[in-house]
Amino acid sequence: MQEFLFTILLGFASGFTSGAFGIGGGVITTPAIRLLLMRSSDIALGTPLPVIFPSAVVGGFNYWRAGKIIPRVVLYCSLFGLIGTVVGSSATSLLDTRYIMIITSLLIIYLAYRTYAAAGARSPYDSGEEARHSRYPAPMLACIGLLAGFFSGFLGVGGGVILVPAFYFLLHMELKECLGNSLVVMAFLVLPGSLIHSFLGHVEWPVALAMVLGVMPGSYMGSFFTLRARNRRVQVLFALLLLAIGIIFLFKEIRGLL
């Protein structure tokens, strides 16, 4: 019973982070399952995937209700993201992920710096003017989706780490649009990985179901918090989260090389 209640709390923390910052939440659940619940690495990698789906749906609903979801962005990024996920998953057996992960970690740390530095700037749509969605060309959306899907499948990182900065710096979307659309896209990206890991026996369903009980209210409250918070505050917090993710991944990979 204690483990069950603790797992629900882990799910809530993951869901809150996911809903608030448009990422998958695996940065919390994967190490927690491995180190705190003492499960195998396969279970720690596979079990969070089906948990992300309800978290993304609940949080995404809040963003959609607030008018932050852009169907064109979701459609192209999800479609090409699924292709990228398949390619990335297949490439794991062909390439050494350690050095690529180090480069990715450094990139995430750089994006954390850029995000923090831009916290005082105004997005083109911060003034409340209607976003011109035609400025989101299909080829760029496709490339962003492919990149996010590839890294999600290849390195097992949440696609939101790539999607949110790409939406913000390349498409100049309003910050809360970046978070909301990232969350909805991830709901589609985790589907193939969830199925594959389930068939491989890497999903411990009692743990996953206990986490779902926590992630759904957590994601709702996280997205509720972000939609009512000032953009600068959300951006600074997201930059700090990116920095923490980058440092954790970098330390893990460098330690593995020693």
C-alpha positions in Angstrom: 0.0 0.0 0.0 2.9 2.4 0.8 4.5 1.8 -2.6 1.1 2.2 -4.3 0.5 5.6 -2.6 4.1 6.7 -3.3 3.7 5.7 -7.0 0.6 7.9 -7.2 2.6 10.8 -5.8 5.3 10.2 -8.4 2.6 10.3 -11.1 1.3 13.5 -9.8 4.7 15.2 -9.8 5.3 13.9 -13.4 1.8 15.0 -14.5 2.3 18.5 -13.0 5.6 18.9 -14.8 4.1 17.6 -18.0 1.1 19.9 -17.9 3.0 23.0 -16.8 5.9 22.8 -19.3 4.7 20.7 -22.2 7.1 17.8 -21.7 6.6 14.1 -21.2 7.4 13.9 -17.6 9.8 10.9 -18.1 12.6 12.9 -16.6 10.9 12.3 -13.3 9.3 8.9 -13.7 12.2 7.0 -15.4 14.8 7.6 -12.7 12.2 7.3 -9.9 11.0 3.9 -11.1 14.6 2.8 -11.5 16.1 4.1 -8.3 13.2 4.5 -5.9 10.9 1.7 -6.9 13.9 -0.5 -7.7 12.7 -1.8 -11.0 14.9 -2.9 -13.9 16.2 -0.4 -16.5 13.8 -1.9 -19.2 10.8 -1.4 -16.9 12.0 2.1 -16.0 12.2 3.1 -19.7 9.0 1.3 -20.9 6.5 2.0 -18.1 6.4 5.8 -18.3 5.4 5.8 -22.0 1.7 4.7 -21.6 1.5 7.1 -18.6 2.4 10.1 -20.8 -0.7 9.6 -23.0 -3.4 10.4 -20.4 -1.2 13.1 -19.0 -0.9 14.8 -22.4 -4.6 14.4 -23.2 -5.7 16.0 -19.9 -3.2 18.8 -20.0 -3.8 19.4 -23.7 -7.5 19.7 -23.1 -6.9 22.7 -20.8 -4.7 24.4 -23.4 -7.3 23.6 -26.1 -10.0 25.1 -24.0 -7.9 28.2 -23.6 -7.5 28.5 -27.4 -3.8 27.6 -27.5 -3.9 24.5 -29.7 -3.2 25.0 -33.5 -4.5 22.0 -35.5 -2.1 22.6 -38.4 0.9 22.5 -36.0 -0.4 19.3 -34.3 -1.2 17.6 -37.5 2.1 18.0 -39.3 4.4 17.6 -36.2 2.5 14.5 -35.1 2.5 12.8 -38.6 6.2 13.4 -39.2 7.0 12.9 -35.6 5.7 9.3 -35.8 8.0 8.7 -38.8 10.9 10.2 -36.8 10.1 8.0 -33.8 10.3 4.8 -36.0 13.6 5.9 -37.6 15.1 6.9 -34.2 14.1 3.7 -32.5 15.6 1.6 -35.4 18.8 3.6 -35.3 19.5 2.7 -31.7 21.0 -0.6 -32.7 23.2 1.0 -35.4 24.8 3.9 -33.6 26.5 4.6 -30.3 24.1 6.7 -28.4 26.6 7.9 -25.7 28.4 10.6 -27.7 25.2 11.7 -29.4 23.6 12.0 -26.0 26.5 14.2 -24.8 26.0 16.5 -27.8 22.3 16.6 -27.1 22.8 17.4 -23.5 25.0 20.3 -24.4 22.4 21.5 -26.9 19.7 21.3 -24.2 21.9 23.4 -21.8 22.4 25.9 -24.6 18.6 26.1 -25.2 18.2 26.6 -21.5 20.5 29.6 -21.7 18.7 31.0 -24.8 15.3 30.5 -23.1 16.3 32.3 -20.0 17.9 35.1 -21.9 14.8 35.6 -24.0 12.5 35.6 -20.9 12.3 39.4 -20.9 11.6 39.7 -24.6 8.1 39.8 -26.1 6.9 37.2 -28.5 5.3 38.6 -31.7 1.9 37.3 -30.4 2.2 38.4 -26.7 0.3 41.5 -27.5 -2.9 39.5 -27.9 -3.1 39.9 -31.7 -4.4 36.9 -33.6 -1.7 34.6 -34.7 -1.2 34.2 -38.4 -1.0 30.5 -38.6 -0.1 30.6 -42.2 3.4 31.6 -41.0 3.9 28.0 -39.9 5.0 26.4 -43.2 4.4 22.7 -43.7 8.1 21.9 -44.5 9.3 23.5 -41.2 6.6 21.8 -39.2 7.6 18.5 -40.8 11.3 19.0 -40.0 10.5 19.9 -36.4 8.2 16.8 -36.0 10.9 14.5 -37.6 13.6 15.9 -35.3 11.5 15.6 -32.1 10.3 12.1 -33.1 13.8 11.0 -33.9 15.3 12.1 -30.6 12.3 10.7 -28.7 12.8 7.3 -30.3 16.6 7.3 -30.4 17.5 8.6 -27.0 14.3 8.0 -25.0 13.9 11.7 -24.2 10.7 13.5 -24.2 9.8 15.2 -27.5 8.8 18.3 -25.6 12.5 19.1 -24.9 12.9 19.6 -28.7 9.4 20.8 -29.6 9.0 23.7 -27.1 12.3 25.5 -28.0 11.7 24.8 -31.7 8.2 26.3 -31.6 9.4 29.3 -29.7 12.7 30.1 -31.5 11.9 28.9 -35.1 8.1 29.6 -35.4 8.0 32.5 -32.9 4.8 31.1 -31.3 3.4 32.5 -28.1 4.9 30.6 -25.1 1.8 29.0 -23.9 1.0 27.9 -27.5 4.4 26.2 -27.5 3.7 24.3 -24.4 0.1 23.3 -25.3 0.9 22.1 -28.8 4.0 20.2 -27.6 1.8 18.4 -25.1 -0.8 17.3 -27.7 1.9 16.2 -30.2 3.5 14.0 -27.6 0.2 12.2 -27.0 0.6 10.9 -30.5 4.4 10.3 -30.4 4.2 8.0 -27.4 1.7 5.6 -29.0 4.1 3.4 -31.1 6.7 3.3 -28.3 4.0 2.3 -25.7 2.8 -0.6 -28.0 6.3 -1.8 -28.7 7.5 -1.8 -25.1 4.2 -3.4 -24.0 4.7 -6.3 -26.4 8.4 -6.6 -25.2 7.2 -6.9 -21.6 8.8 -3.6 -20.5 5.6 -2.1 -19.1 4.7 -3.0 -15.5 1.0 -2.2 -15.7 0.2 -2.0 -12.0 2.9 0.7 -11.6 1.7 2.4 -14.8 -2.0 2.4 -13.7 -1.0 3.8 -10.2 0.9 6.6 -11.9 -2.1 7.4 -14.1 -4.1 8.0 -11.0 -1.6 10.7 -10.2 -0.7 12.1 -13.6 -4.2 13.1 -14.6 -5.0 15.5 -11.7 -1.3 16.6 -11.8 -1.4 17.4 -15.5 -4.7 19.3 -15.1 -3.3 21.4 -12.2 0.0 22.0 -14.0 -1.6 23.3 -17.1 -4.1 25.3 -15.0 -1.1 26.9 -13.2 0.8 27.8 -16.5 -2.3 29.2 -18.2 -2.7 31.7 -15.4 0.9 32.5 -14.7 2.9 35.3 -16.4 4.8 34.2 -19.4 8.2 35.4 -18.0 7.8 33.3 -14.9 6.9 30.2 -16.9 9.8 30.8 -19.3 12.3 31.1 -16.4 11.0 28.0 -14.8 11.1 26.1 -18.1 14.7 27.3 -18.7 15.7 26.0 -15.3 14.0 22.6 -16.1 15.9 22.4 -19.4 19.2 23.2 -17.5 18.5 20.4 -15.0 17.6 17.9 -17.7 20.8 18.8 -19.7 23.1 18.5 -16.7 21.6 15.2 -15.5 21.9 13.6 -19.0 25.4 15.0 -19.5 26.6 13.7 -16.1 25.1 10.3 -16.7 26.8 9.9 -20.1 30.2 11.2 -19.0 30.1 8.9 -16.0 29.3 6.0 -18.3 32.4 6.7 -20.3 34.8 6.7 -17.3 
